[in-house]
Amino acid sequence: MDILYRNILELAMFFILFPFVLKWFNALRYESLFKKGHIKEIQILFIMSVVIFTYLFTQAIMRIIELSTSIIG
């Protein structure tokens, strides 16, 4: 797979998966991990967690695509 197309596909998948991971993380309760009134810390942890897990999920899917194309081709 050409590196340019791979990068475009990876970037597109990241932005496609981001809303799904955001919705999944909205179901979690982060408030119980922090003291009351620490809203900024909760928000920072939330958005960083969503970005990290979206990146990991995208990398896992890209690795599966690469393995399948190397086996087929």
Biopython code that builds the backbone (N, CA, C, O; Angstrom):
import numpy as np
from Bio.PDB.StructureBuilder import StructureBuilder

atoms = [
    (1, "MET", "N", (0.848, -1.170, 0.000)),
    (1, "MET", "CA", (0.000, 0.000, 0.000)),
    (1, "MET", "C", (0.898, 1.238, 0.000)),
    (1, "MET", "O", (1.833, 1.348, 0.793)),
    (2, "ASP", "N", (0.600, 2.139, -0.882)),
    (2, "ASP", "CA", (1.377, 3.365, -0.983)),
    (2, "ASP", "C", (1.279, 4.154, 0.330)),
    (2, "ASP", "O", (0.217, 4.206, 0.951)),
    (3, "ILE", "N", (2.372, 4.754, 0.737)),
    (3, "ILE", "CA", (2.436, 5.440, 2.036)),
    (3, "ILE", "C", (1.479, 6.633, 2.097)),
    (3, "ILE", "O", (0.909, 6.907, 3.153)),
    (4, "LEU", "N", (1.297, 7.339, 0.994)),
    (4, "LEU", "CA", (0.374, 8.472, 0.985)),
    (4, "LEU", "C", (-1.062, 8.013, 1.215)),
    (4, "LEU", "O", (-1.782, 8.605, 2.020)),
    (5, "TYR", "N", (-1.483, 6.964, 0.515)),
    (5, "TYR", "CA", (-2.839, 6.455, 0.679)),
    (5, "TYR", "C", (-3.047, 5.876, 2.071)),
    (5, "TYR", "O", (-4.126, 5.993, 2.651)),
    (6, "ARG", "N", (-1.988, 5.243, 2.605)),
    (6, "ARG", "CA", (-2.073, 4.697, 3.957)),
    (6, "ARG", "C", (-2.273, 5.813, 4.980)),
    (6, "ARG", "O", (-3.091, 5.682, 5.891)),
    (7, "ASN", "N", (-1.540, 6.890, 4.836)),
    (7, "ASN", "CA", (-1.659, 8.005, 5.766)),
    (7, "ASN", "C", (-3.024, 8.688, 5.664)),
    (7, "ASN", "O", (-3.615, 9.066, 6.676)),
    (8, "ILE", "N", (-3.512, 8.840, 4.449)),
    (8, "ILE", "CA", (-4.843, 9.435, 4.263)),
    (8, "ILE", "C", (-5.913, 8.545, 4.878)),
    (8, "ILE", "O", (-6.825, 9.033, 5.545)),
    (9, "LEU", "N", (-5.801, 7.226, 4.651)),
    (9, "LEU", "CA", (-6.760, 6.286, 5.225)),
    (9, "LEU", "C", (-6.700, 6.304, 6.755)),
    (9, "LEU", "O", (-7.733, 6.272, 7.424)),
    (10, "GLU", "N", (-5.492, 6.356, 7.297)),
    (10, "GLU", "CA", (-5.343, 6.382, 8.748)),
    (10, "GLU", "C", (-5.933, 7.658, 9.356)),
    (10, "GLU", "O", (-6.606, 7.602, 10.385)),
    (11, "LEU", "N", (-5.687, 8.785, 8.732)),
    (11, "LEU", "CA", (-6.234, 10.050, 9.218)),
    (11, "LEU", "C", (-7.755, 10.066, 9.125)),
    (11, "LEU", "O", (-8.436, 10.523, 10.043)),
    (12, "ALA", "N", (-8.280, 9.566, 8.015)),
    (12, "ALA", "CA", (-9.735, 9.513, 7.850)),
    (12, "ALA", "C", (-10.363, 8.589, 8.894)),
    (12, "ALA", "O", (-11.404, 8.912, 9.468)),
    (13, "MET", "N", (-9.731, 7.443, 9.138)),
    (13, "MET", "CA", (-10.267, 6.514, 10.133)),
    (13, "MET", "C", (-10.228, 7.109, 11.528)),
    (13, "MET", "O", (-11.135, 6.876, 12.327)),
    (14, "PHE", "N", (-9.191, 7.874, 11.830)),
    (14, "PHE", "CA", (-9.109, 8.510, 13.143)),
    (14, "PHE", "C", (-10.298, 9.432, 13.367)),
    (14, "PHE", "O", (-10.937, 9.387, 14.418)),
    (15, "PHE", "N", (-10.592, 10.269, 12.377)),
    (15, "PHE", "CA", (-11.695, 11.217, 12.538)),
    (15, "PHE", "C", (-13.062, 10.551, 12.436)),
    (15, "PHE", "O", (-14.044, 11.068, 12.968)),
    (16, "ILE", "N", (-13.135, 9.419, 11.764)),
    (16, "ILE", "CA", (-14.396, 8.668, 11.720)),
    (16, "ILE", "C", (-14.639, 7.969, 13.046)),
    (16, "ILE", "O", (-15.770, 7.937, 13.530)),
    (17, "LEU", "N", (-13.590, 7.407, 13.642)),
    (17, "LEU", "CA", (-13.735, 6.668, 14.893)),
    (17, "LEU", "C", (-13.853, 7.574, 16.119)),
    (17, "LEU", "O", (-14.375, 7.150, 17.150)),
    (18, "PHE", "N", (-13.378, 8.806, 16.018)),
    (18, "PHE", "CA", (-13.376, 9.710, 17.170)),
    (18, "PHE", "C", (-14.758, 9.894, 17.795)),
    (18, "PHE", "O", (-14.866, 9.806, 19.018)),
    (19, "PRO", "N", (-15.821, 10.144, 17.024)),
    (19, "PRO", "CA", (-17.143, 10.309, 17.657)),
    (19, "PRO", "C", (-17.636, 9.037, 18.345)),
    (19, "PRO", "O", (-18.324, 9.111, 19.363)),
    (20, "PHE", "N", (-17.286, 7.867, 17.795)),
    (20, "PHE", "CA", (-17.714, 6.615, 18.413)),
    (20, "PHE", "C", (-17.016, 6.398, 19.757)),
    (20, "PHE", "O", (-17.652, 6.022, 20.742)),
    (21, "VAL", "N", (-15.721, 6.636, 19.787)),
    (21, "VAL", "CA", (-14.978, 6.491, 21.043)),
    (21, "VAL", "C", (-15.446, 7.534, 22.049)),
    (21, "VAL", "O", (-15.535, 7.247, 23.242)),
    (22, "LEU", "N", (-15.743, 8.735, 21.579)),
    (22, "LEU", "CA", (-16.266, 9.785, 22.456)),
    (22, "LEU", "C", (-17.582, 9.347, 23.087)),
    (22, "LEU", "O", (-17.811, 9.569, 24.276)),
    (23, "LYS", "N", (-18.436, 8.734, 22.298)),
    (23, "LYS", "CA", (-19.712, 8.251, 22.822)),
    (23, "LYS", "C", (-19.501, 7.118, 23.828)),
    (23, "LYS", "O", (-20.185, 7.054, 24.850)),
    (24, "TRP", "N", (-18.552, 6.224, 23.535)),
    (24, "TRP", "CA", (-18.255, 5.133, 24.470)),
    (24, "TRP", "C", (-17.735, 5.679, 25.794)),
    (24, "TRP", "O", (-18.106, 5.181, 26.857)),
    (25, "PHE", "N", (-16.885, 6.690, 25.740)),
    (25, "PHE", "CA", (-16.321, 7.245, 26.958)),
    (25, "PHE", "C", (-17.328, 8.100, 27.727)),
    (25, "PHE", "O", (-17.153, 8.317, 28.926)),
    (26, "ASN", "N", (-18.355, 8.577, 27.079)),
    (26, "ASN", "CA", (-19.390, 9.325, 27.783)),
    (26, "ASN", "C", (-20.156, 8.431, 28.755)),
    (26, "ASN", "O", (-20.780, 8.921, 29.696)),
    (27, "ALA", "N", (-20.106, 7.129, 28.527)),
    (27, "ALA", "CA", (-20.801, 6.198, 29.414)),
    (27, "ALA", "C", (-20.028, 5.959, 30.711)),
    (27, "ALA", "O", (-20.592, 5.428, 31.668)),
    (28, "LEU", "N", (-18.751, 6.340, 30.762)),
    (28, "LEU", "CA", (-17.942, 6.137, 31.967)),
    (28, "LEU", "C", (-18.151, 7.266, 32.971)),
    (28, "LEU", "O", (-18.506, 8.384, 32.599)),
    (29, "ARG", "N", (-17.929, 6.966, 34.224)),
    (29, "ARG", "CA", (-18.044, 7.950, 35.306)),
    (29, "ARG", "C", (-16.653, 8.322, 35.806)),
    (29, "ARG", "O", (-16.068, 7.609, 36.621)),
    (30, "TYR", "N", (-16.127, 9.444, 35.315)),
    (30, "TYR", "CA", (-14.828, 9.920, 35.759)),
    (30, "TYR", "C", (-14.919, 10.695, 37.073)),
    (30, "TYR", "O", (-13.913, 10.874, 37.759)),
    (31, "GLU", "N", (-16.098, 11.147, 37.418)),
    (31, "GLU", "CA", (-16.245, 11.987, 38.599)),
    (31, "GLU", "C", (-15.834, 11.270, 39.872)),
    (31, "GLU", "O", (-15.363, 11.897, 40.820)),
    (32, "SER", "N", (-16.011, 9.956, 39.893)),
    (32, "SER", "CA", (-15.686, 9.203, 41.104)),
    (32, "SER", "C", (-14.179, 9.095, 41.333)),
    (32, "SER", "O", (-13.754, 8.743, 42.434)),
    (33, "LEU", "N", (-13.368, 9.387, 40.327)),
    (33, "LEU", "CA", (-11.912, 9.316, 40.471)),
    (33, "LEU", "C", (-11.304, 10.597, 41.032)),
    (33, "LEU", "O", (-10.149, 10.598, 41.459)),
    (34, "PHE", "N", (-12.063, 11.673, 41.037)),
    (34, "PHE", "CA", (-11.536, 12.979, 41.417)),
    (34, "PHE", "C", (-12.313, 13.557, 42.592)),
    (34, "PHE", "O", (-13.441, 13.154, 42.877)),
    (35, "LYS", "N", (-11.687, 14.499, 43.255)),
    (35, "LYS", "CA", (-12.366, 15.235, 44.312)),
    (35, "LYS", "C", (-13.369, 16.201, 43.686)),
    (35, "LYS", "O", (-13.261, 16.554, 42.512)),
    (36, "LYS", "N", (-14.326, 16.611, 44.472)),
    (36, "LYS", "CA", (-15.329, 17.560, 43.974)),
    (36, "LYS", "C", (-14.672, 18.882, 43.617)),
    (36, "LYS", "O", (-13.762, 19.344, 44.305)),
    (37, "GLY", "N", (-15.142, 19.482, 42.535)),
    (37, "GLY", "CA", (-14.645, 20.789, 42.126)),
    (37, "GLY", "C", (-13.444, 20.748, 41.196)),
    (37, "GLY", "O", (-12.959, 21.803, 40.787)),
    (38, "HIS", "N", (-12.953, 19.583, 40.852)),
    (38, "HIS", "CA", (-11.792, 19.471, 39.960)),
    (38, "HIS", "C", (-12.263, 19.214, 38.529)),
    (38, "HIS", "O", (-11.940, 18.189, 37.928)),
    (39, "ILE", "N", (-13.014, 20.143, 38.007)),
    (39, "ILE", "CA", (-13.634, 19.997, 36.698)),
    (39, "ILE", "C", (-12.589, 19.989, 35.581)),
    (39, "ILE", "O", (-12.679, 19.178, 34.659)),
    (40, "LYS", "N", (-11.607, 20.876, 35.654)),
    (40, "LYS", "CA", (-10.587, 20.968, 34.594)),
    (40, "LYS", "C", (-9.800, 19.665, 34.475)),
    (40, "LYS", "O", (-9.520, 19.211, 33.365)),
    (41, "GLU", "N", (-9.442, 19.059, 35.609)),
    (41, "GLU", "CA", (-8.698, 17.804, 35.581)),
    (41, "GLU", "C", (-9.519, 16.682, 34.955)),
    (41, "GLU", "O", (-8.995, 15.858, 34.206)),
    (42, "ILE", "N", (-10.806, 16.660, 35.269)),
    (42, "ILE", "CA", (-11.697, 15.648, 34.688)),
    (42, "ILE", "C", (-11.800, 15.847, 33.184)),
    (42, "ILE", "O", (-11.749, 14.878, 32.425)),
    (43, "GLN", "N", (-11.943, 17.086, 32.747)),
    (43, "GLN", "CA", (-12.056, 17.361, 31.315)),
    (43, "GLN", "C", (-10.771, 17.010, 30.573)),
    (43, "GLN", "O", (-10.823, 16.455, 29.475)),
    (44, "ILE", "N", (-9.630, 17.325, 31.155)),
    (44, "ILE", "CA", (-8.343, 17.009, 30.514)),
    (44, "ILE", "C", (-8.165, 15.504, 30.414)),
    (44, "ILE", "O", (-7.781, 14.996, 29.360)),
    (45, "LEU", "N", (-8.436, 14.784, 31.491)),
    (45, "LEU", "CA", (-8.320, 13.326, 31.454)),
    (45, "LEU", "C", (-9.274, 12.725, 30.432)),
    (45, "LEU", "O", (-8.916, 11.792, 29.713)),
    (46, "PHE", "N", (-10.475, 13.254, 30.370)),
    (46, "PHE", "CA", (-11.476, 12.725, 29.443)),
    (46, "PHE", "C", (-11.027, 12.874, 27.995)),
    (46, "PHE", "O", (-11.036, 11.899, 27.244)),
    (47, "ILE", "N", (-10.637, 14.079, 27.594)),
    (47, "ILE", "CA", (-10.289, 14.302, 26.191)),
    (47, "ILE", "C", (-8.997, 13.579, 25.824)),
    (47, "ILE", "O", (-8.877, 13.060, 24.714)),
    (48, "MET", "N", (-8.026, 13.537, 26.743)),
    (48, "MET", "CA", (-6.782, 12.812, 26.472)),
    (48, "MET", "C", (-7.037, 11.313, 26.337)),
    (48, "MET", "O", (-6.448, 10.653, 25.481)),
    (49, "SER", "N", (-7.907, 10.785, 27.177)),
    (49, "SER", "CA", (-8.246, 9.361, 27.089)),
    (49, "SER", "C", (-8.937, 9.037, 25.776)),
    (49, "SER", "O", (-8.652, 8.012, 25.157)),
    (50, "VAL", "N", (-9.831, 9.895, 25.353)),
    (50, "VAL", "CA", (-10.538, 9.671, 24.092)),
    (50, "VAL", "C", (-9.557, 9.707, 22.921)),
    (50, "VAL", "O", (-9.626, 8.851, 22.038)),
    (51, "VAL", "N", (-8.657, 10.671, 22.900)),
    (51, "VAL", "CA", (-7.683, 10.780, 21.814)),
    (51, "VAL", "C", (-6.754, 9.566, 21.812)),
    (51, "VAL", "O", (-6.479, 9.004, 20.752)),
    (52, "ILE", "N", (-6.270, 9.156, 22.983)),
    (52, "ILE", "CA", (-5.352, 8.020, 23.062)),
    (52, "ILE", "C", (-6.029, 6.734, 22.615)),
    (52, "ILE", "O", (-5.459, 5.980, 21.827)),
    (53, "PHE", "N", (-7.236, 6.473, 23.104)),
    (53, "PHE", "CA", (-7.910, 5.242, 22.718)),
    (53, "PHE", "C", (-8.347, 5.253, 21.260)),
    (53, "PHE", "O", (-8.361, 4.201, 20.621)),
    (54, "THR", "N", (-8.700, 6.407, 20.720)),
    (54, "THR", "CA", (-9.003, 6.488, 19.296)),
    (54, "THR", "C", (-7.764, 6.181, 18.467)),
    (54, "THR", "O", (-7.844, 5.467, 17.468)),
    (55, "TYR", "N", (-6.620, 6.717, 18.878)),
    (55, "TYR", "CA", (-5.362, 6.442, 18.182)),
    (55, "TYR", "C", (-5.023, 4.950, 18.243)),
    (55, "TYR", "O", (-4.662, 4.358, 17.225)),
    (56, "LEU", "N", (-5.134, 4.346, 19.408)),
    (56, "LEU", "CA", (-4.822, 2.919, 19.542)),
    (56, "LEU", "C", (-5.771, 2.055, 18.724)),
    (56, "LEU", "O", (-5.342, 1.086, 18.097)),
    (57, "PHE", "N", (-7.043, 2.394, 18.724)),
    (57, "PHE", "CA", (-8.026, 1.654, 17.950)),
    (57, "PHE", "C", (-7.746, 1.786, 16.450)),
    (57, "PHE", "O", (-7.847, 0.812, 15.704)),
    (58, "THR", "N", (-7.396, 2.992, 16.022)),
    (58, "THR", "CA", (-7.050, 3.218, 14.615)),
    (58, "THR", "C", (-5.813, 2.428, 14.226)),
    (58, "THR", "O", (-5.783, 1.822, 13.154)),
    (59, "GLN", "N", (-4.787, 2.421, 15.078)),
    (59, "GLN", "CA", (-3.571, 1.680, 14.789)),
    (59, "GLN", "C", (-3.835, 0.180, 14.700)),
    (59, "GLN", "O", (-3.252, -0.503, 13.858)),
    (60, "ALA", "N", (-4.707, -0.336, 15.558)),
    (60, "ALA", "CA", (-5.043, -1.757, 15.513)),
    (60, "ALA", "C", (-5.738, -2.116, 14.199)),
    (60, "ALA", "O", (-5.426, -3.137, 13.586)),
    (61, "ILE", "N", (-6.669, -1.284, 13.776)),
    (61, "ILE", "CA", (-7.364, -1.548, 12.513)),
    (61, "ILE", "C", (-6.403, -1.436, 11.333)),
    (61, "ILE", "O", (-6.455, -2.248, 10.410)),
    (62, "MET", "N", (-5.522, -0.426, 11.360)),
    (62, "MET", "CA", (-4.549, -0.271, 10.275)),
    (62, "MET", "C", (-3.607, -1.465, 10.212)),
    (62, "MET", "O", (-3.237, -1.902, 9.122)),
    (63, "ARG", "N", (-3.222, -1.989, 11.346)),
    (63, "ARG", "CA", (-2.342, -3.162, 11.368)),
    (63, "ARG", "C", (-3.045, -4.375, 10.772)),
    (63, "ARG", "O", (-2.426, -5.149, 10.042)),
    (64, "ILE", "N", (-4.310, -4.550, 11.070)),
    (64, "ILE", "CA", (-5.081, -5.648, 10.485)),
    (64, "ILE", "C", (-5.179, -5.484, 8.983)),
    (64, "ILE", "O", (-5.042, -6.462, 8.248)),
    (65, "ILE", "N", (-5.413, -4.266, 8.508)),
    (65, "ILE", "CA", (-5.482, -4.012, 7.070)),
    (65, "ILE", "C", (-4.140, -4.310, 6.412)),
    (65, "ILE", "O", (-4.103, -4.942, 5.356)),
    (66, "GLU", "N", (-3.044, -3.869, 7.012)),
    (66, "GLU", "CA", (-1.726, -4.133, 6.457)),
    (66, "GLU", "C", (-1.411, -5.623, 6.415)),
    (66, "GLU", "O", (-0.874, -6.117, 5.424)),
    (67, "LEU", "N", (-1.740, -6.332, 7.475)),
    (67, "LEU", "CA", (-1.495, -7.784, 7.496)),
    (67, "LEU", "C", (-2.329, -8.505, 6.442)),
    (67, "LEU", "O", (-1.842, -9.414, 5.769)),
    (68, "SER", "N", (-3.573, -8.100, 6.304)),
    (68, "SER", "CA", (-4.419, -8.763, 5.311)),
    (68, "SER", "C", (-3.966, -8.459, 3.888)),
    (68, "SER", "O", (-4.026, -9.339, 3.029)),
    (69, "THR", "N", (-3.515, -7.237, 3.618)),
    (69, "THR", "CA", (-3.034, -6.943, 2.264)),
    (69, "THR", "C", (-1.697, -7.627, 1.990)),
    (69, "THR", "O", (-1.420, -7.987, 0.846)),
    (70, "SER", "N", (-0.870, -7.812, 3.003)),
    (70, "SER", "CA", (0.395, -8.505, 2.773)),
    (70, "SER", "C", (0.166, -10.002, 2.563)),
    (70, "SER", "O", (0.916, -10.633, 1.818)),
    (71, "ILE", "N", (-0.845, -10.579, 3.198)),
    (71, "ILE", "CA", (-1.146, -11.984, 2.984)),
    (71, "ILE", "C", (-1.755, -12.216, 1.605)),
    (71, "ILE", "O", (-1.411, -13.176, 0.915)),
    (72, "ILE", "N", (-2.668, -11.321, 1.211)),
    (72, "ILE", "CA", (-3.338, -11.457, -0.081)),
    (72, "ILE", "C", (-2.388, -11.152, -1.232)),
    (72, "ILE", "O", (-2.355, -11.872, -2.231)),
    (73, "GLY", "N", (-1.619, -10.083, -1.083)),
    (73, "GLY", "CA", (-0.769, -9.636, -2.172)),
    (73, "GLY", "C", (0.590, -10.071, -1.999)),
    (73, "GLY", "O", (1.444, -9.777, -2.835)),
]
sb = StructureBuilder()
sb.init_structure("model")
sb.init_model(0)
sb.init_chain("A")
sb.init_seg("    ")
for serial, (resi, resn, name, xyz) in enumerate(atoms, 1):
    if name == "N":
        sb.init_residue(resn, " ", resi, " ")
    sb.init_atom(name, np.array(xyz, "f"), 0.0, 1.0, " ", f" {name:<3s}", serial, name[0])
structure = sb.get_structure()
